Amino acid sequence: MKKILVLNGPNINMLGIREPGVYGKGSYADLIAYIRQTAEELGVEVECKQSNLEGELVTFIQEAYGKFDGIVINPAAYTHYSVALLDALKAVKLPAIEVHISNVHQREEFRHHSVTAPACVGQVVGLGFMGYALALRYLAAQAK
């Protein structure tokens, strides 16, 4: 069975509380349940992790090397400036998809640029939780 690591960055644990008009009313627990259900439907194993700490996310990415077939990552605020996450993704050379719940291109100008996207095979923005399902579907198909 293929294994996919799902990483969520800062404040994603506050889903349902933080700006529900932007991120929706679903909680972080709802997101994880949705991801697990999608993975089960696809016949892949997922491990979901969240951290508000940049270095911890880097460590999660490094630890994925040799253990996972792909990464779904929502770097959240780190998207816009974390060269450390970019370098970690490039180092492990696993196919990664960057996901954003909101449409970052309809938001503040600083959110329009992703530092981490160049290390990813694709990016899904603005589709809510469904973005995670699309990313998992793509990686499941590539990992076969």
C-alpha positions in Angstrom: 0.0 0.0 0.0 1.3 3.4 -1.0 2.0 5.9 1.8 1.4 9.6 1.6 2.3 12.2 4.2 -0.1 15.1 4.7 1.5 18.1 6.4 -0.4 21.2 7.6 1.4 24.4 8.7 0.6 27.1 11.2 -3.0 27.8 12.3 -4.5 25.0 10.3 -5.4 23.4 13.6 -7.7 26.5 14.1 -10.0 25.6 11.2 -13.6 26.3 12.1 -12.5 29.0 14.5 -10.2 31.1 12.4 -11.9 33.2 9.7 -14.7 30.8 8.7 -15.6 33.1 5.9 -12.2 32.4 4.3 -11.5 28.8 5.4 -15.0 27.4 5.9 -16.7 26.1 9.0 -15.2 22.7 9.1 -12.8 22.0 11.9 -9.3 20.5 11.8 -10.8 17.2 13.0 -13.3 17.4 10.1 -10.4 17.9 7.6 -8.5 14.9 9.0 -11.6 12.7 8.8 -12.1 13.8 5.2 -8.5 13.1 4.3 -8.6 9.6 5.9 -11.9 8.8 4.1 -10.4 9.9 0.8 -7.3 7.8 1.4 -9.4 4.7 2.2 -11.3 5.2 -1.0 -8.1 5.4 -3.0 -6.5 2.5 -1.2 -3.5 4.5 0.1 -2.2 5.0 3.7 -1.9 8.5 5.0 -0.2 10.0 8.0 -1.4 13.5 8.9 0.7 15.9 10.9 0.3 19.6 11.8 2.7 22.0 13.4 2.9 25.7 14.0 6.7 25.4 14.1 8.7 25.7 10.9 11.6 23.5 12.0 9.3 20.8 13.1 7.7 20.8 9.6 11.2 20.6 8.1 11.9 17.6 10.3 8.7 15.9 9.2 9.7 16.3 5.6 13.2 15.0 6.2 11.8 12.0 8.1 9.5 11.2 5.1 12.5 10.2 3.0 12.5 6.5 2.3 9.2 6.0 4.2 6.6 7.8 2.0 5.7 7.9 -1.7 4.5 11.5 -1.7 3.7 14.6 0.3 0.6 16.8 0.4 1.6 20.0 2.1 -0.3 23.1 3.2 2.6 25.3 4.4 0.0 28.0 5.3 1.8 31.2 6.2 5.2 29.6 5.6 4.3 29.4 1.9 5.4 32.9 1.4 8.8 32.9 2.9 10.1 29.5 4.1 13.2 28.7 2.2 13.8 26.0 4.8 10.6 24.1 3.7 11.6 24.6 0.0 15.0 23.1 0.7 13.6 20.2 2.7 11.1 19.4 -0.1 13.9 19.6 -2.7 16.2 17.4 -0.6 13.8 14.5 -0.2 12.9 14.5 -3.8 9.4 13.1 -3.1 6.5 14.2 -5.4 4.7 16.9 -3.4 1.5 18.8 -4.0 1.0 22.2 -2.3 -2.6 22.8 -1.2 -4.4 25.9 0.1 -7.9 25.8 1.3 -8.6 29.4 0.3 -7.9 31.0 -3.1 -4.7 32.8 -2.2 -4.8 34.7 -5.5 -8.0 36.5 -4.3 -6.4 37.6 -1.1 -3.7 40.0 0.0 -0.9 40.6 -2.5 1.7 39.0 -0.3 -0.2 35.7 -0.5 0.1 35.5 -4.3 3.6 34.2 -4.3 4.7 30.8 -3.1 8.3 30.1 -2.1 7.6 26.4 -1.7 5.7 25.7 -5.0 8.9 25.3 -7.1 9.6 22.1 -5.2 6.2 20.7 -5.9 4.7 19.0 -8.9 1.5 21.0 -8.6 -0.6 23.3 -6.5 -4.3 23.3 -5.6 -5.8 26.5 -4.3 -9.3 27.7 -3.4 -11.2 24.4 -3.4 -11.5 24.0 0.3 -11.0 20.5 1.7 -11.5 19.0 -1.8 -8.0 20.3 -2.7 -6.6 17.7 -0.4 -8.6 14.9 -2.1 -7.4 16.0 -5.5 -3.8 16.1 -4.3 -4.2 12.6 -2.8 -5.8 11.3 -6.0 -2.9 12.6 -8.1 -0.2 11.2 -5.8 -2.0 7.8 -5.5 -2.1 7.6 -9.3 1.6 8.6 -9.6 2.8 6.3 -6.9 1.6 3.1 -8.7 
